[in-house]
Amino acid sequence: MNIDERDLITLSDNNTYLVAKKINYNNVNCYLVVSTFDNTDIKYLYEKDNKLIEIEDEDLFEKVLVEMFKDTDINKLIERLRQMATNQN
């Protein structure tokens, strides 16, 4: 799969999501995506066998979350997400 930050993707729930963050964790691509219709609908996904799967394992979720935001200024992230959402509308 070739998915990058700022891409729009449609998941199996038929909703469109903006890829807000992408990292490679232990050789697995992981994504933070935000619904373009409801900005409270946030999902953390990983790639497996050319499919996107929601992270449900709490230990993995915590490790990916820490890795995603270890060098991130949260205020800059919030502003970036607002800009990205505005540019998509």
Phi, psi and omega in degrees: 000143178241085181243133180234165175304142180081357175289153172257132179230152175249127181264179183297343176277005180065018174262151179265136182232146175265130177281108184271331182207142177225134174223163171249115181242117182052045179065024176234129176286131179235147187225145167253121181235148182232133179299141177280350180257333184215102186290358173269353179270094184242136180229147173249124187234161170223158180268135173208125179052045180061027175231153175262128184236135179289136179284118180246337179290121185297321180295313178297317179304312182297317180295318179293317180301313179298316180296319181298323189245014183297328181246022187254131170280115187300325179294321177293323178297315180299315179296319179298316179297321177297316179296317181296318180293320179295320181290338180277340182273000000 
